[in-house]
């Protein structure tokens, strides 16, 4: 891809923006527009990593809070998803995330009415009118070869195992075992899926490159 290293811009970009300094973008990856980082606020040393030959299409939004970290694996495809991240969201190699999918590792608002009102009153004073992330966050892990259907929602703390498929418009509230088809609201197991994954995937993220397991789970 044609990336201006000095300005961190994309030659084809219709949006006048740049790739944040703490985003690692593999030279073979494709990012359609820097508009995907409009709501990106991560202050982590590495707030996002987009792996080898991964594809990030128009409509994808990295709504990443100050402590959030996102990792997208090799050859993964994200097509118009909204990633809400205050802790960590990890998408494995060769996974596909369809349009209008929401991956949210936090609700960003407390459940108690009085506390929620206080947050809402504070929003007009915040940059970009974003909530300050007072709610707990739980890491989302999406394994390799996962396919998440359009307009699905994955809630905080969920792990989706390798090779699993999430049906369109599902709400995933619990962990999904590897090689399992789930669907519905809440998502329920429909059946198992045959494991035809090759023994070793070319271009996989090395274990030591994955986000370190030092974040809260709920």
Order of alpha helices (4+ residues) and beta strands (2+ residues): beta-beta-beta-beta-beta-beta-beta-beta-beta-beta-beta-beta-beta-alpha-beta-beta-beta-beta-beta-beta-beta-beta
